[in-house]
Amino acid sequence: MRRAAALLAAGLTLSACASTTETNPGRTATEQLLLARAADRAVEGLSLPLPAGSAVYVDESYFQGEGARYAISAIRAALSDAGFRLAPSKDAADAVFEIRAGALSLEQMRRVFGIPEMRVPINETFNVVSLPELSIYSHRDRVGVAEFSGFLYEAKTGAPLGAVLPMIGSYRIRSHKAMMMVTWGQQQAQPGQRDPGSSWTEF
């Protein structure tokens, strides 16, 4: 019995030593996909008042924010799709497209039919107590919002060629909850889809 107890204790000790570490990035996968899908939608149909095949340098100096690198690539892809060449520098370009981001972030809205979660002060020192939600039905909208704009000028002379009006895209998912327990609807953003066996699309 003593030997069995010793073996059991050793087994428990060894099993307790294993652990898994998970990273905690600033954005969840769903939040990242919301921003990416909004950026993709914002650049749909992007075109410039230039002859087809013109070399365009995308100036991203003033395009900043979380998710900016993906959005810049989406803009460059849209220009390629529209028939323009991407110049590696201003010197090699016919025109410069200076881009900027008006918005590239998330919105969240929740509607509750019942009593929402509240924080209630309980004394004169403003200590608070949290009261849980008591609702019959609620739904939550999570929306990725992207707005881009820019202007175009000649690469060699700096002469203005025109402005690109704000391009706006959004991607929304909505989830529902009844009696604070039963959930349905889209719970998370889905990755982009492609035909099985093929990852290539020609412009």
C-alpha positions as CSV (number, residue, x, y, z in Angstrom):
1,M,0.0,0.0,0.0
2,R,2.8,2.4,0.9
3,R,4.5,1.7,-2.4
4,A,1.3,2.2,-4.4
5,A,0.7,5.5,-2.5
6,A,4.2,6.6,-3.3
7,L,3.8,5.8,-7.0
8,L,0.5,7.7,-7.1
9,A,2.0,10.7,-5.4
10,A,4.9,10.7,-7.8
11,G,2.5,10.4,-10.8
12,L,0.4,13.3,-9.6
13,T,3.6,15.4,-9.1
14,L,4.9,14.6,-12.6
15,S,1.5,15.3,-14.2
16,A,1.2,18.6,-12.4
17,C,4.4,19.9,-14.0
18,A,3.0,20.1,-17.6
19,S,1.5,23.4,-18.7
20,T,0.6,25.2,-21.8
21,T,1.4,28.9,-22.5
22,E,-0.9,30.9,-24.8
23,T,-0.1,34.4,-26.2
24,N,-2.5,37.2,-25.9
25,P,-2.2,39.5,-28.9
26,G,-3.8,43.0,-29.0
27,R,-6.6,41.9,-31.4
28,T,-8.5,38.6,-31.5
29,A,-8.7,36.7,-34.7
30,T,-12.3,37.8,-35.2
31,E,-11.3,41.4,-34.7
32,Q,-8.5,41.1,-37.2
33,L,-10.8,39.5,-39.8
34,L,-13.4,42.2,-39.3
35,L,-10.8,44.8,-40.2
36,A,-9.4,42.8,-43.1
37,R,-12.9,42.3,-44.7
38,A,-13.8,45.9,-44.2
39,A,-10.6,47.0,-46.0
40,D,-11.3,44.6,-48.9
41,R,-14.7,46.0,-49.3
42,A,-13.5,49.6,-49.2
43,V,-11.2,49.2,-52.2
44,E,-13.7,47.4,-54.4
45,G,-13.9,49.3,-57.7
46,L,-10.9,51.6,-57.0
47,S,-9.8,53.3,-60.2
48,L,-7.7,56.4,-61.1
49,P,-8.0,58.9,-63.9
50,L,-4.9,57.5,-65.7
51,P,-4.4,55.5,-68.9
52,A,-4.4,51.8,-68.5
53,G,-0.9,50.5,-67.8
54,S,0.3,53.7,-66.2
55,A,3.0,53.3,-63.5
56,V,1.7,54.4,-60.1
57,Y,3.7,54.8,-56.9
58,V,1.6,54.3,-53.8
59,D,2.9,56.8,-51.1
60,E,1.9,55.3,-47.8
61,S,3.8,57.8,-45.6
62,Y,0.6,59.2,-44.0
63,F,-1.3,55.9,-43.9
64,Q,-1.1,54.6,-40.3
65,G,-3.0,52.7,-37.8
66,E,-3.5,49.1,-36.6
67,G,-4.1,46.9,-39.7
68,A,-2.6,49.5,-42.0
69,R,-0.2,47.1,-43.7
70,Y,-3.0,44.8,-44.8
71,A,-5.1,47.8,-46.0
72,I,-2.1,49.2,-48.0
73,S,-1.7,45.8,-49.7
74,A,-5.4,45.7,-50.5
75,I,-5.1,49.2,-52.1
76,R,-2.1,48.0,-54.2
77,A,-4.0,44.9,-55.2
78,A,-7.0,47.0,-56.3
79,L,-4.8,49.2,-58.5
80,S,-3.2,46.1,-60.1
81,D,-6.7,44.8,-60.7
82,A,-7.7,48.1,-62.3
83,G,-4.8,47.6,-64.9
84,F,-2.1,49.9,-63.4
85,R,1.5,49.0,-62.9
86,L,3.0,49.5,-59.4
87,A,6.2,51.6,-59.5
88,P,8.9,50.8,-57.0
89,S,9.8,54.5,-56.5
90,K,8.6,57.9,-57.4
91,D,11.3,58.3,-60.0
92,A,10.0,55.3,-61.9
93,A,6.3,56.4,-61.7
94,D,4.0,58.3,-64.0
95,A,1.9,59.4,-61.0
96,V,2.0,59.3,-57.2
97,F,-1.0,58.1,-55.3
98,E,-0.8,59.5,-51.7
99,I,-3.2,57.5,-49.5
100,R,-4.5,58.2,-46.0
101,A,-6.9,56.4,-43.6
102,G,-9.9,58.1,-42.2
103,A,-10.9,55.1,-40.2
104,L,-9.6,51.6,-39.7
105,S,-11.1,50.3,-36.5
106,L,-14.0,48.4,-34.8
107,E,-17.5,49.4,-33.7
108,Q,-19.6,47.5,-31.2
109,M,-23.2,47.9,-30.3
110,R,-25.4,45.9,-28.0
111,R,-29.1,46.0,-27.5
112,V,-30.7,44.5,-24.4
113,F,-34.4,43.9,-23.8
114,G,-34.4,43.8,-20.0
115,I,-32.0,45.1,-17.4
116,P,-28.4,45.6,-18.7
117,E,-25.3,44.9,-16.6
118,M,-24.8,47.9,-14.2
119,R,-22.3,49.2,-11.8
120,V,-24.0,50.8,-8.8
121,P,-22.3,52.9,-6.1
122,I,-23.0,51.6,-2.6
123,N,-21.5,54.3,-0.4
124,E,-20.3,57.9,-0.2
125,T,-16.7,56.8,-1.3
126,F,-18.1,55.6,-4.6
127,N,-17.3,52.0,-4.1
128,V,-19.4,50.1,-6.6
129,V,-21.0,46.7,-7.0
130,S,-21.6,45.0,-10.3
131,L,-25.1,43.8,-11.0
132,P,-25.4,41.1,-13.7
133,E,-27.5,41.4,-16.8
134,L,-31.1,40.2,-16.5
135,S,-32.5,40.1,-20.0
136,I,-35.0,38.3,-22.1
137,Y,-33.2,38.9,-25.4
138,S,-30.1,40.7,-26.5
139,H,-28.0,41.0,-29.6
140,R,-24.5,42.3,-30.3
141,D,-23.2,43.8,-33.5
142,R,-19.4,43.9,-34.1
143,V,-18.4,45.9,-37.2
144,G,-15.1,46.5,-38.9
145,V,-15.0,49.9,-40.5
146,A,-12.5,51.2,-43.1
147,E,-12.4,54.5,-44.9
148,F,-9.6,55.4,-47.2
149,S,-9.0,58.4,-49.5
150,G,-6.1,60.1,-51.2
151,F,-4.9,62.3,-54.0
152,L,-3.0,61.9,-57.2
153,Y,-0.2,64.1,-58.7
154,E,2.4,63.8,-61.4
155,A,5.6,62.2,-60.2
156,K,8.0,64.4,-62.1
157,T,6.4,67.8,-61.7
158,G,4.1,67.5,-58.7
159,A,1.2,68.9,-60.7
160,P,-2.2,67.8,-59.2
161,L,-4.2,65.3,-61.1
162,G,-7.2,64.9,-58.8
163,A,-8.5,63.4,-55.6
164,V,-10.0,60.0,-54.7
165,L,-13.1,60.5,-52.7
166,P,-13.4,58.5,-49.5
167,M,-13.8,54.8,-50.1
168,I,-15.8,53.2,-47.3
169,G,-16.2,49.5,-46.4
170,S,-17.7,47.7,-43.5
171,Y,-18.1,44.1,-42.4
172,R,-20.7,43.2,-39.7
173,I,-21.4,40.1,-37.6
174,R,-24.4,39.8,-35.3
175,S,-25.0,37.3,-32.5
176,H,-28.2,36.8,-30.5
177,K,-28.9,35.6,-27.0
178,A,-32.2,34.6,-25.3
179,M,-32.7,34.2,-21.6
180,M,-29.0,34.9,-21.2
181,M,-28.2,31.3,-22.2
182,V,-29.4,30.4,-25.7
183,T,-27.1,31.8,-28.4
184,W,-27.4,31.8,-32.2
185,G,-26.3,33.8,-35.2
186,Q,-22.8,34.5,-36.4
187,Q,-20.4,34.3,-33.4
188,Q,-17.2,35.1,-35.2
189,A,-15.9,36.4,-38.6
190,Q,-15.1,33.7,-41.1
191,P,-11.8,33.6,-43.1
192,G,-11.9,34.3,-46.8
193,Q,-13.2,31.5,-48.9
194,R,-11.7,30.0,-52.1
195,D,-12.5,27.2,-54.5
196,P,-11.2,23.9,-53.1
197,G,-7.9,23.0,-54.7
198,S,-7.2,26.5,-56.1
199,S,-5.6,29.6,-54.5
200,W,-5.0,31.5,-57.7
201,T,-7.1,34.2,-59.2
202,E,-6.1,36.2,-62.3
203,F,-6.7,40.0,-62.5
